[in-house]
Amino acid sequence: MIAPCTGNTLAKMAHGVTDTAVTMAAKAHLRNGRPVVIAVATNDGLGVSAANIGTLLCRKHIYFVPFRQDDPEAKPNSLAAEMSLIPDAIEAALRGEQLQPVLL
């Protein structure tokens, strides 16, 4: 579980960079076929980070806590996971399922 998962961590995971304890733990889980659950919290989720989110959505064993625009008026590119759904997202990931809908 990575919560909150910043745009920086999303980019590192999308590109296989393992230079922090968080990314190393995620890599170890993925290497062993275990789920990694991501709770996005980034100001550029609909900007530069959108491509990284797309990449990770397609990866095996990576699951997202459903997310939405954080503040469409003041921060139009910002995304944030619905943190109250973390337990449900973890349970679904352990079953090998993505909690739906991903976009709230």
N, C-alpha and C positions, 0 to 999 in steps of 0.2 A: 504494500500500500504506500503510494507516494501522495501525500496530502499536506499542504498544497503542492502541486506540480507546476513550477514556473515555466515560462517560455524558454529559459535557458536550459532547464533540465529536459524539457520536451525535445529541444534541438539535439542535445547530447545523446538522448536515447534513440532518436530517429537516425542519427549518424554513427552510432556505435562508439561514442566517446565514453570512456569509463575512468574519469579522473576525480570522482568524489565517492564518498562512502555510499551515498544514495544510488548513484549509477552503477557502482560495483555490486551492490546488493541486488539491484534489478537484473543485472547481467547474470549473476549466479542463479537467480530464480529461473530466468529464461533458459539458461544452459541446461538446467535440470528439468525442464518441461513444466515448471510451476507457474501459476498465474501471477501477473503483476497488474495491480489495479491503480489507475491514475485518476486523481481528482484535480482537474485543470484549474488554475487560477493565474491568468496572464492578461496583461493589458493589450497584447497584440495578437490575440487568438484569431481574429478575423483579418489580420495583417500578415506579417512575416511568418508567424507560428502556424498559420492555417495549413501550410504544406506539411509541416512536421506532424500535426494532428492527423492529417490524412494518411501519412505514411504509417503512423502507429496504429491507426484504426484497422489497417490491413494486416498487421503482424499477428502471428499466432501467439497465444498466451498473454496478450495485452488486452486489458479491458478498461473501459472508462466509466467513471461515475457520471451519470447524466449531467449535462451542463447546458447553460444558456448564456445569453448576453447579460453581462453584469449590470450595466447602466447604459442602455441604448442612446440616451440623449447626451449625457456628459462624457461617456467613454464608448463610442460606437464600435471600437475594435476589441473591447474587453470581453473575455469569457470567464465564467466561474462555475465550478461544479456545484451541484445541490448537495452540500455536505451532509444533510440529514439522510441522504440515500446511500451513504458509505456502507452501512451494514448490509443492506440489500444487494449492493453491487459486489461486495465481497462474497456473499453467499452464492450469487449467480456465477461469479468467476470460478469458484471452487467446483461448480457443476459444469464448467466449460461453456458458460453462456454469457452473452453481453446483455446487461439489463437494458430494457427498452422502455420508452424511446431514449436514444442517446442524446438527441437535441430536444430540450424542453421548450 
